Amino acid sequence: NKFITLLLAELEPESGRLAYLNAGHNAGLVLRAGGGVDELSACGLPVGLLPGARHEPRATTMSPGDLLCLYTDGISECTSPADEELGVDRLVECLAAHRDAPLAEAVAAIDRLTRDFAAGQPQLDDQTLVLLRRTGG
């Protein structure tokens, strides 16, 4: 009766090829340097949900300056005192506003966003975030 979501990604730095497998996890986000956002959507069920479930790996390409964001639902489901969820749109807005900032500054901005949005309310889930920016080319 246990299962886990998983998003596994591997970037080939020279080519920019990003191979990924998303087993029921939140869609990863690729913020394009020139604007726009692509989602790394699920390509299978969570691991352990159904015996014999299969997952099809997918791939995309990250160009220099593109920003990859992987996050847990503790961020997107961060709740305000009015019982409203932060949501993916606010996360994307914050990332876009800090697209070119050093990654540590972007992480700090998202941390501030969730803390301000929660307004002191305790969060009931972990808030994990991974950011990666492709440089060079």
Helices and strands as residue ranges (DSSP letters): E 6-11, E 17-23, E 28-31, E 37-40, E 58-61, E 67-71, H 73-76, H 87-97, H 103-118, E 129-133
